[in-house]
Amino acid sequence: MCAYIQHGRWGYAVKDEIFRENETKISHHIKSAEVGLFTMDELLNFHVGQKLPIFFPIRNLSLYPPFFLPPKYQNIIPYIKPAAMFNLFKVPPSSPKGKAFLGTLYSCDSIDGETTKICATSLDSMLGFVKKAFGPDVDFKFITTTHPTLTTPVFQNYTVLEPPVEIVSVKKVPCHPFPYFYAIYFCHTDLNYETRAFKLRLVGDGSGDEVEAVIVCHLDSKNLSSDHLVFRMLGVEKGSSYCHVFRQGDILWIQQQTSGGGVAAV
């Protein structure tokens, strides 16, 4: 799914570059459902058999590598000057990929030292941030949108198999991959508990692929700019709630119902 939520420059906003990229792949009259944007009322009223036209983009592994740096390089690579990094990996800074990587550097530098946001460059740093967010003696796990491995982007109708199921977790920590030479995840806490999360089971009408989509709803959009894509596509007023589908690679950490301070994956 192509909704990408960010803070500040990377803040609660759908990434317009991704929207524009996918818009050209589908049509010039793209609708909110096609990019995984819904109002809360729309989501809560999804019913079995309902048709949803949705586009599943392919995660570009050259922009979003799936692997963190090996431990032996974690204390070396981050301190290499950006110019040397681009030279090392033979990526021109002025290229589209180079500009995306520079954007990640800028964004991560801008949140350096903040306690509610992190650019995690290792699994240990991500888990440390998540554990601190949930507090001591709290078990947690991650969920993500799952669908079969796709070789080409697929835009088709999907049929709702079950009504949305709410994910029970008072605290949540979303993590989103950033484009870079190696895996970097931007994680942030939900300080005011102003989100709700759901799972939605779908099946592709053409491919028959089953999808379990994670959908996060923000209960207040007052911090978004007035010309934000959410308002333009959903036709809602500032302050309204809105929901977006987690795309491939996005992770939502949630609490488990037992104690012990561990971590599990689903």
ROLUMRO-40612 format. One line per field, with one value per residue: y negated, x negated, z of N, C-alpha, C, O in turn. Coordinates in pm, whole numbers. Layout:
n.py (Y, ...)
n.px (X, ...)
n.pz (Z, ...)
ca.py (Y, ...)
ca.px (X, ...)
ca.pz (Z, ...)
c.py (Y, ...)
c.px (X, ...)
c.pz (Z, ...)
o.py (Y, ...)
o.px (X, ...)
o.pz (Z, ...)
END
This chain:
n.py (118, -231, -445, -657, -752, -1031, -1235, -1581, -1724, -1475, -1415, -1364, -1299, -1218, -1089, -1286, -1243, -967, -928, -1071, -922, -672, -754, -812, -559, -444, -607, -932, -1013, -931, -775, -811, -561, -402, -469, -385, -542, -636, -750, -742, -660, -537, -317, -175, -94, 92, 391, 748, 873, 628, 418, 296, 82, 108, 20, 198, 120, 215, 282, 105, 239, 135, -119, -90, 99, 430, 505, 437, 270, 487, 590, 544, 327, 121, -71, -213, -284, -479, -712, -794, -1053, -1203, -1257, -1081, -842, -839, -824, -582, -396, -455, -628, -898, -1211, -1389, -1239, -1078, -873, -948, -1198, -1116, -973, -1179, -1327, -1158, -1171, -1442, -1448, -1265, -1388, -1611, -1519, -1429, -1344, -1374, -1243, -1111, -1019, -835, -748, -443, -246, 7, 332, 357, 88, 14, 192, 114, -146, -94, 65, -117, -296, -148, -81, 74, 432, 500, 689, 700, 693, 709, 607, 622, 527, 797, 979, 1186, 1234, 1001, 953, 759, 435, 431, 337, 364, 474, 546, 776, 749, 970, 1005, 807, 507, 564, 449, 370, 431, 225, 10, -156, -235, -188, -305, -216, -316, -242, -418, -561, -458, -375, -145, 40, -176, -276, -489, -558, -634, -753, -719, -952, -1077, -887, -894, -733, -463, -118, 130, 454, 576, 809, 909, 1012, 1051, 978, 1042, 1178, 1352, 1343, 1336, 1082, 938, 651, 389, 119, -212, -457, -802, -1007, -1279, -1547, -1799, -1897, -1884, -2045, -2290, -2246, -1982, -1650, -1461, -1607, -1698, -1463, -1310, -1487, -1588, -1790, -2004, -1865, -1642, -1282, -1036, -756, -529, -286, -64, -28, 199, 311, 124, 113, 194, 169, 325, 367, 669, 892, 1003, 1001, 928, 819, 891, 974, 1048, 1182, 1158)
n.px (-85, -42, -44, -234, -341, -468, -687, -705, -896, -893, -658, -319, -200, -102, -335, -405, -564, -560, -291, -261, -426, -296, -53, -103, -140, 106, 350, 470, 666, 681, 819, 899, 917, 759, 497, 489, 615, 860, 1165, 1254, 1518, 1572, 1395, 1492, 1731, 1681, 1770, 1829, 1765, 1754, 1614, 1289, 1082, 742, 397, 99, -221, -555, -815, -1107, -1406, -1656, -1635, -1524, -1680, -1662, -1815, -1988, -2300, -2581, -2693, -2975, -3030, -2878, -2980, -3142, -3064, -2842, -2980, -3123, -3179, -2910, -2969, -3178, -3044, -2860, -3040, -3165, -2957, -2899, -2690, -2549, -2503, -2322, -2142, -1813, -1798, -2014, -1925, -1708, -1839, -1989, -1780, -1697, -1921, -1907, -1658, -1694, -1903, -1766, -1605, -1774, -1865, -1610, -1350, -1119, -1131, -1318, -1585, -1643, -1923, -1995, -1888, -1902, -1897, -1642, -1476, -1548, -1446, -1171, -1117, -1165, -961, -728, -768, -888, -877, -683, -548, -594, -512, -544, -340, -246, -154, -67, -125, -132, -453, -522, -594, -546, -389, -56, 264, 587, 926, 1011, 1166, 1345, 1293, 1349, 1504, 1336, 1096, 1028, 714, 601, 426, 290, 65, -136, -391, -490, -700, -884, -1039, -1323, -1466, -1793, -2148, -2169, -1953, -1734, -1516, -1251, -1116, -849, -677, -342, -236, -6, 185, 351, 435, 586, 581, 619, 689, 739, 878, 836, 905, 763, 940, 859, 608, 637, 488, 450, 466, 358, 415, 269, 408, 388, 540, 563, 677, 706, 653, 549, 291, 197, 107, 313, 351, 311, 268, 447, 681, 750, 797, 975, 1174, 1234, 1263, 1026, 887, 1041, 1068, 855, 756, 496, 338, 86, -205, -410, -676, -643, -613, -427, -456, -313, -150, -159, 57, -54, -305, -657, -852, -958, -999, -809, -735, -489)
n.pz (0, -56, 121, 318, 623, 800, 1012, 1111, 872, 800, 914, 1044, 769, 440, 217, -47, -272, -313, -357, -599, -766, -774, -873, -1141, -1232, -1225, -1286, -1388, -1227, -961, -671, -318, -183, -340, -279, -26, 171, 406, 559, 908, 944, 699, 712, 941, 845, 651, 490, 461, 141, 18, -235, -294, -465, -484, -483, -479, -423, -524, -305, -334, -322, -362, -275, -24, 161, 301, 518, 823, 906, 941, 1269, 1307, 1151, 1247, 1418, 1261, 988, 1022, 1087, 874, 643, 456, 182, 128, 165, -49, -257, -198, -239, -495, -577, -725, -567, -681, -817, -844, -648, -487, -393, -241, -40, 76, 177, 382, 552, 625, 755, 967, 1104, 1193, 1399, 1588, 1912, 2018, 2228, 2161, 1907, 1665, 1447, 1365, 1326, 1367, 1483, 1758, 1844, 1760, 1908, 2165, 2177, 2141, 2365, 2571, 2518, 2571, 2834, 3144, 3196, 3007, 2755, 2401, 2051, 1690, 1414, 1069, 734, 534, 239, -57, -216, -462, -806, -987, -977, -858, -942, -857, -796, -461, -246, 54, 315, 584, 842, 963, 1221, 1536, 1677, 1990, 2190, 2409, 2395, 2110, 1866, 1573, 1299, 1020, 711, 589, 295, 214, 216, 367, 590, 754, 1002, 1076, 1377, 1601, 1891, 2018, 2182, 2293, 2271, 2047, 1838, 1654, 1571, 1314, 1167, 841, 635, 302, -38, -356, -649, -908, -889, -676, -448, -99, 145, 444, 581, 768, 929, 1030, 1225, 1267, 1516, 1521, 1308, 1331, 1332, 1076, 766, 602, 330, 297, 161, 267, 330, 78, -64, 88, 153, 404, 705, 875, 1163, 1164, 1185, 1025, 824, 734, 526, 625, 443, 247, 441, 646, 1001, 1290, 1625, 1903, 2223, 2415, 2596, 2816, 3081, 3121, 2968, 2718, 2365, 2076, 1752, 1495)
ca.py (0, -338, -554, -661, -855, -1086, -1335, -1706, -1705, -1336, -1408, -1297, -1343, -1118, -1132, -1324, -1185, -831, -942, -1111, -809, -570, -812, -798, -418, -398, -695, -1070, -1041, -834, -800, -792, -419, -342, -492, -336, -646, -622, -813, -643, -607, -442, -195, -102, -42, 195, 513, 865, 864, 494, 408, 182, 77, 71, 42, 247, 96, 306, 217, 94, 278, 52, -239, -48, 229, 501, 547, 340, 290, 590, 530, 501, 199, 24, -179, -274, -344, -601, -829, -833, -1172, -1169, -1258, -957, -734, -838, -778, -441, -315, -497, -688, -1043, -1282, -1463, -1143, -1061, -793, -1029, -1300, -1048, -942, -1305, -1361, -1078, -1230, -1567, -1418, -1202, -1490, -1706, -1463, -1377, -1385, -1374, -1122, -1047, -979, -782, -680, -321, -189, 146, 394, 324, -49, 13, 259, 32, -256, -40, 108, -238, -356, -69, -75, 201, 547, 504, 764, 634, 766, 622, 652, 551, 573, 916, 1023, 1266, 1161, 956, 919, 636, 366, 481, 253, 443, 472, 642, 800, 759, 1104, 992, 668, 469, 608, 353, 422, 374, 187, -130, -223, -184, -250, -278, -231, -322, -241, -536, -524, -483, -270, -29, 24, -276, -286, -602, -513, -741, -709, -777, -1005, -1113, -774, -945, -647, -330, -31, 237, 548, 593, 919, 885, 1106, 988, 1036, 1095, 1268, 1446, 1326, 1286, 977, 892, 515, 313, -17, -298, -575, -916, -1061, -1426, -1594, -1944, -1936, -1879, -2170, -2302, -2194, -1845, -1551, -1397, -1688, -1707, -1336, -1258, -1588, -1611, -1918, -2000, -1813, -1514, -1161, -975, -625, -493, -148, -46, 32, 303, 268, 51, 200, 137, 240, 317, 439, 797, 890, 1064, 919, 997, 733, 955, 933, 1158, 1138, 1229)
ca.px (0, -135, -42, -357, -319, -595, -685, -766, -908, -853, -555, -194, -162, -128, -450, -352, -643, -512, -159, -275, -484, -194, 54, -137, -133, 244, 430, 462, 786, 671, 910, 836, 907, 653, 371, 501, 664, 1002, 1214, 1286, 1652, 1561, 1331, 1579, 1847, 1643, 1846, 1791, 1808, 1733, 1502, 1200, 972, 621, 270, -11, -350, -664, -920, -1231, -1511, -1774, -1609, -1489, -1743, -1594, -1906, -2069, -2444, -2638, -2745, -3115, -3039, -2786, -3054, -3233, -2994, -2765, -3064, -3184, -3114, -2817, -3032, -3253, -2946, -2809, -3150, -3187, -2850, -2885, -2558, -2560, -2409, -2222, -2048, -1693, -1832, -2099, -1842, -1630, -1930, -2020, -1661, -1700, -2023, -1852, -1549, -1747, -1978, -1673, -1543, -1880, -1853, -1472, -1318, -998, -1155, -1451, -1621, -1710, -2014, -2022, -1776, -1916, -1851, -1496, -1414, -1570, -1351, -1037, -1106, -1154, -830, -625, -794, -942, -789, -574, -578, -547, -533, -515, -250, -270, -72, -125, -67, -230, -558, -478, -702, -507, -283, 77, 379, 705, 1026, 997, 1292, 1332, 1327, 1401, 1506, 1212, 1079, 942, 598, 605, 296, 298, -50, -178, -511, -506, -834, -875, -1171, -1369, -1560, -1934, -2239, -2138, -1822, -1709, -1373, -1206, -1017, -800, -579, -207, -236, 128, 275, 453, 447, 646, 524, 710, 650, 844, 848, 883, 860, 761, 1038, 792, 497, 673, 397, 508, 388, 400, 364, 270, 457, 377, 627, 527, 805, 708, 566, 530, 151, 164, 125, 449, 358, 259, 330, 558, 802, 783, 846, 1089, 1279, 1269, 1219, 911, 925, 1112, 985, 827, 692, 409, 290, -58, -254, -511, -793, -605, -597, -358, -481, -198, -164, -95, 138, -127, -417, -785, -949, -1019, -952, -768, -695, -375)
ca.pz (0, -78, 216, 397, 721, 842, 1117, 1074, 728, 788, 1017, 1008, 635, 337, 137, -177, -381, -336, -419, -739, -839, -797, -954, -1282, -1268, -1227, -1369, -1345, -1149, -852, -559, -188, -149, -420, -210, 111, 261, 435, 681, 1011, 916, 587, 759, 1034, 772, 554, 516, 382, 3, -38, -328, -273, -561, -410, -552, -398, -486, -491, -228, -408, -227, -379, -195, 112, 186, 411, 624, 897, 898, 1030, 1393, 1302, 1080, 1304, 1484, 1163, 874, 1048, 1108, 747, 590, 348, 49, 114, 152, -186, -340, -168, -299, -634, -596, -740, -479, -758, -877, -761, -530, -401, -327, -138, 71, 142, 255, 504, 640, 677, 847, 1088, 1177, 1255, 1520, 1674, 2053, 2065, 2304, 2110, 1769, 1644, 1323, 1411, 1226, 1405, 1553, 1900, 1870, 1745, 2022, 2284, 2171, 2162, 2506, 2654, 2493, 2638, 2977, 3194, 3219, 2910, 2633, 2280, 1926, 1577, 1308, 945, 623, 470, 113, -130, -285, -593, -896, -1055, -903, -890, -911, -886, -690, -353, -177, 199, 363, 720, 888, 1030, 1359, 1606, 1749, 2125, 2244, 2452, 2336, 1980, 1811, 1431, 1241, 875, 649, 517, 188, 245, 169, 449, 654, 858, 1033, 1157, 1475, 1686, 1990, 2015, 2319, 2342, 2244, 1955, 1720, 1665, 1467, 1271, 1063, 741, 543, 167, -140, -487, -743, -1024, -857, -570, -335, 25, 207, 576, 586, 893, 905, 1148, 1217, 1351, 1562, 1510, 1200, 1346, 1311, 934, 694, 547, 193, 301, 73, 338, 315, -64, -116, 166, 164, 546, 760, 964, 1293, 1147, 1187, 895, 836, 622, 526, 632, 320, 264, 514, 766, 1117, 1405, 1751, 1993, 2350, 2437, 2716, 2927, 3127, 3119, 2904, 2603, 2233, 1990, 1618, 1440)
c.py (-123, -456, -546, -777, -900, -1190, -1461, -1710, -1561, -1312, -1351, -1351, -1233, -1172, -1158, -1263, -1045, -836, -974, -996, -706, -623, -793, -653, -371, -482, -836, -1108, -942, -874, -762, -645, -354, -363, -454, -442, -631, -714, -703, -580, -506, -309, -112, -42, 56, 325, 626, 853, 728, 493, 281, 185, 26, 106, 88, 218, 201, 229, 222, 120, 200, -81, -205, 90, 299, 530, 427, 366, 406, 524, 476, 368, 88, -92, -251, -353, -473, -726, -868, -953, -1135, -1163, -1130, -838, -725, -788, -628, -353, -357, -545, -839, -1115, -1354, -1371, -1132, -980, -874, -1135, -1238, -1017, -1069, -1352, -1285, -1134, -1357, -1539, -1358, -1300, -1583, -1652, -1408, -1432, -1389, -1240, -1047, -999, -926, -733, -559, -262, -46, 201, 361, 184, -60, 74, 180, -83, -207, 0, -11, -301, -281, -62, 62, 308, 549, 583, 689, 720, 669, 689, 568, 603, 691, 948, 1103, 1179, 1129, 921, 793, 568, 413, 380, 330, 420, 581, 653, 816, 897, 1102, 845, 634, 515, 511, 425, 353, 351, 40, -211, -155, -258, -213, -299, -221, -321, -372, -491, -557, -365, -139, -59, -82, -283, -409, -553, -632, -688, -782, -833, -1027, -1004, -814, -863, -521, -247, 85, 332, 566, 701, 896, 998, 1037, 1056, 1099, 1202, 1377, 1438, 1273, 1189, 951, 755, 458, 170, -94, -423, -681, -989, -1211, -1469, -1743, -1988, -1929, -2015, -2170, -2246, -2051, -1751, -1483, -1474, -1693, -1577, -1285, -1359, -1613, -1744, -1897, -1958, -1679, -1397, -1112, -846, -599, -351, -148, 26, 135, 246, 187, 150, 125, 225, 218, 397, 576, 793, 956, 975, 1000, 922, 792, 903, 1058, 1101, 1221, 1231)
c.px (-89, -121, -166, -343, -451, -576, -757, -774, -869, -733, -424, -142, -191, -237, -406, -431, -593, -375, -172, -330, -377, -79, 24, -128, 11, 328, 411, 583, 792, 763, 843, 818, 789, 515, 380, 538, 814, 1038, 1243, 1422, 1649, 1504, 1426, 1700, 1810, 1715, 1799, 1849, 1788, 1608, 1422, 1092, 846, 498, 165, -143, -452, -770, -1051, -1348, -1640, -1760, -1587, -1549, -1679, -1684, -1976, -2217, -2487, -2700, -2887, -3133, -2958, -2857, -3148, -3156, -2920, -2849, -3143, -3107, -3025, -2881, -3109, -3159, -2895, -2916, -3172, -3085, -2820, -2743, -2575, -2459, -2298, -2121, -1924, -1721, -1917, -2020, -1757, -1716, -1966, -1901, -1656, -1802, -1970, -1747, -1600, -1830, -1884, -1607, -1646, -1866, -1711, -1440, -1197, -1013, -1298, -1466, -1705, -1793, -2054, -1899, -1781, -1865, -1700, -1429, -1433, -1472, -1210, -1018, -1091, -1016, -720, -645, -841, -834, -667, -620, -524, -581, -507, -416, -278, -173, -141, -50, -173, -335, -512, -599, -673, -398, -146, 182, 503, 808, 993, 1130, 1265, 1379, 1389, 1412, 1375, 1211, 983, 832, 592, 463, 301, 185, -86, -304, -522, -653, -822, -1015, -1199, -1464, -1704, -2017, -2215, -2008, -1825, -1558, -1347, -1094, -975, -691, -447, -180, -96, 231, 387, 459, 526, 591, 619, 637, 769, 801, 916, 839, 869, 857, 971, 690, 535, 582, 472, 411, 445, 335, 374, 308, 449, 462, 579, 656, 817, 608, 534, 387, 108, 184, 260, 463, 308, 339, 451, 688, 846, 845, 969, 1202, 1324, 1213, 1100, 957, 996, 1013, 962, 748, 605, 359, 138, -105, -361, -634, -762, -575, -519, -385, -364, -227, -100, -26, 71, -243, -545, -891, -1016, -965, -916, -727, -576, -386)
c.pz (0, 16, 303, 493, 781, 950, 1073, 923, 701, 880, 969, 875, 537, 246, -6, -291, -414, -403, -567, -823, -873, -882, -1101, -1327, -1284, -1322, -1319, -1260, -1032, -737, -428, -153, -220, -357, -63, 211, 279, 551, 783, 984, 802, 635, 846, 964, 662, 590, 423, 241, -61, -125, -301, -381, -491, -493, -451, -469, -445, -414, -307, -313, -247, -305, -48, 138, 307, 531, 690, 869, 986, 1152, 1382, 1229, 1147, 1373, 1389, 1057, 910, 1061, 984, 692, 471, 212, 25, 97, 9, -283, -323, -240, -443, -665, -609, -650, -554, -826, -790, -635, -433, -326, -216, -16, 147, 227, 386, 602, 705, 784, 977, 1171, 1253, 1380, 1617, 1815, 2105, 2131, 2249, 1967, 1759, 1501, 1364, 1299, 1262, 1476, 1701, 1931, 1855, 1867, 2150, 2291, 2202, 2308, 2599, 2639, 2568, 2788, 3020, 3209, 3128, 2788, 2512, 2160, 1812, 1483, 1185, 838, 554, 342, 39, -197, -428, -679, -977, -973, -951, -847, -953, -775, -587, -282, -28, 244, 502, 754, 958, 1176, 1428, 1683, 1884, 2175, 2280, 2390, 2204, 1937, 1664, 1390, 1089, 815, 577, 405, 228, 195, 243, 523, 763, 877, 1119, 1247, 1561, 1779, 1972, 2155, 2375, 2315, 2149, 1826, 1756, 1550, 1440, 1176, 970, 643, 409, 76, -276, -583, -864, -992, -758, -449, -214, 91, 346, 597, 726, 859, 1036, 1125, 1316, 1387, 1548, 1404, 1211, 1319, 1164, 870, 623, 406, 185, 212, 137, 317, 168, -115, -43, 178, 307, 591, 854, 1104, 1285, 1158, 1044, 918, 713, 638, 538, 507, 350, 333, 638, 879, 1224, 1526, 1844, 2119, 2343, 2574, 2835, 2965, 3122, 3043, 2782, 2472, 2154, 1856, 1575, 1289)
o.py (-119, -560, -439, -891, -817, -1232, -1452, -1702, -1528, -1198, -1293, -1435, -1163, -1287, -1064, -1232, -1009, -758, -914, -975, -659, -547, -762, -626, -270, -434, -858, -1225, -879, -992, -690, -607, -262, -282, -486, -434, -616, -752, -586, -459, -402, -203, 9, 48, 100, 364, 600, 828, 715, 559, 172, 282, -88, 206, 22, 286, 267, 120, 329, 34, 198, -147, -280, 189, 232, 575, 332, 471, 422, 414, 372, 302, -28, -201, -338, -472, -570, -837, -963, -955, -1045, -1074, -1076, -743, -616, -717, -557, -249, -303, -506, -904, -1084, -1378, -1419, -1171, -1014, -870, -1158, -1299, -1033, -1067, -1409, -1339, -1145, -1378, -1600, -1397, -1295, -1628, -1730, -1347, -1553, -1405, -1136, -932, -943, -967, -684, -572, -233, 13, 124, 338, 163, -134, 16, 179, -115, -270, -27, -7, -353, -344, -39, 157, 278, 595, 548, 622, 807, 560, 812, 456, 712, 684, 943, 1090, 1063, 1216, 865, 729, 637, 432, 341, 358, 356, 692, 553, 888, 936, 1187, 764, 724, 507, 493, 528, 231, 446, -46, -321, -34, -375, -100, -388, -130, -393, -430, -391, -669, -269, -31, -171, -79, -295, -430, -511, -721, -590, -893, -770, -998, -1026, -775, -918, -480, -301, 132, 295, 571, 687, 868, 1072, 973, 1178, 1199, 1306, 1484, 1518, 1177, 1210, 943, 745, 476, 108, -48, -485, -653, -1027, -1266, -1432, -1806, -2104, -1965, -2093, -2065, -2205, -2004, -1769, -1451, -1415, -1691, -1579, -1223, -1321, -1653, -1803, -1787, -2012, -1609, -1414, -1142, -831, -643, -302, -224, 129, 155, 146, 182, 257, 6, 341, 105, 483, 597, 704, 965, 883, 1123, 955, 746, 802, 1161, 985, 1338, 1287)
o.px (-200, -183, -199, -333, -537, -464, -860, -672, -818, -710, -420, -53, -292, -231, -373, -374, -584, -346, -105, -286, -369, -15, 114, -110, 37, 372, 344, 600, 895, 782, 743, 714, 727, 425, 291, 497, 888, 952, 1255, 1439, 1714, 1557, 1438, 1765, 1897, 1719, 1738, 1969, 1803, 1508, 1478, 1016, 843, 494, 144, -175, -436, -809, -1100, -1384, -1724, -1859, -1626, -1476, -1644, -1635, -2017, -2254, -2433, -2754, -2918, -3236, -2969, -2800, -3225, -3179, -2932, -2797, -3221, -2984, -3059, -2850, -3106, -3191, -2887, -2886, -3196, -3120, -2729, -2683, -2614, -2340, -2191, -2024, -1927, -1672, -1895, -2046, -1736, -1671, -1974, -1919, -1616, -1773, -1987, -1748, -1555, -1827, -1916, -1557, -1611, -1855, -1690, -1495, -1175, -919, -1386, -1370, -1824, -1742, -2138, -1815, -1677, -1796, -1636, -1335, -1345, -1420, -1138, -914, -1013, -960, -629, -550, -835, -716, -559, -721, -421, -668, -454, -409, -329, -118, -259, 73, -292, -308, -470, -696, -764, -321, -124, 189, 521, 779, 953, 1199, 1173, 1492, 1472, 1336, 1308, 1313, 870, 856, 579, 388, 315, 206, -68, -322, -559, -720, -759, -1103, -1111, -1534, -1733, -1964, -2239, -1958, -1909, -1483, -1413, -988, -1055, -624, -442, -111, -71, 351, 502, 486, 532, 559, 690, 538, 884, 699, 1036, 746, 970, 854, 1020, 685, 472, 596, 548, 290, 567, 217, 474, 249, 497, 455, 559, 734, 926, 490, 497, 364, -5, 269, 315, 571, 268, 459, 547, 793, 965, 935, 1057, 1315, 1438, 1128, 1077, 1055, 1010, 892, 1040, 681, 638, 341, 69, -49, -398, -690, -845, -520, -542, -344, -319, -315, 0, -49, 129, -277, -543, -1009, -1124, -895, -983, -689, -563, -300)
o.pz (52, -8, 355, 449, 809, 977, 1006, 854, 594, 921, 860, 871, 548, 202, -79, -396, -532, -494, -651, -936, -986, -954, -1180, -1446, -1350, -1427, -1218, -1226, -1007, -710, -427, -98, -168, -379, 16, 327, 182, 631, 747, 1000, 809, 604, 826, 1017, 586, 707, 319, 224, -183, -94, -286, -388, -444, -564, -349, -567, -342, -457, -342, -232, -157, -275, 41, 138, 404, 634, 623, 815, 1096, 1141, 1441, 1242, 1107, 1383, 1430, 1039, 836, 1048, 986, 694, 394, 133, -86, 25, -48, -380, -420, -296, -507, -766, -512, -655, -498, -885, -674, -527, -312, -207, -111, 97, 270, 334, 489, 721, 825, 891, 1086, 1294, 1363, 1461, 1718, 1834, 2225, 2095, 2285, 1910, 1833, 1441, 1393, 1190, 1194, 1525, 1763, 2031, 1929, 1922, 2236, 2398, 2279, 2367, 2694, 2735, 2622, 2862, 2942, 3232, 3168, 2725, 2521, 2165, 1833, 1474, 1195, 853, 520, 338, 68, -232, -503, -628, -1028, -905, -1070, -730, -1071, -674, -622, -261, 12, 215, 535, 700, 1009, 1245, 1384, 1745, 1891, 2200, 2193, 2338, 2187, 1968, 1632, 1442, 1036, 864, 512, 421, 270, 138, 188, 517, 853, 781, 1221, 1199, 1590, 1748, 1917, 2235, 2492, 2333, 2167, 1719, 1872, 1444, 1529, 1113, 1014, 576, 401, 109, -307, -598, -917, -1059, -756, -357, -224, 93, 363, 627, 795, 771, 1140, 1020, 1434, 1300, 1560, 1410, 1113, 1286, 1131, 914, 589, 365, 78, 191, 67, 290, 139, -199, -103, 210, 330, 525, 904, 1156, 1386, 1143, 953, 1020, 602, 750, 470, 470, 466, 289, 729, 856, 1246, 1530, 1863, 2122, 2274, 2655, 2943, 2891, 3121, 3053, 2745, 2468, 2164, 1847, 1611, 1221)
END
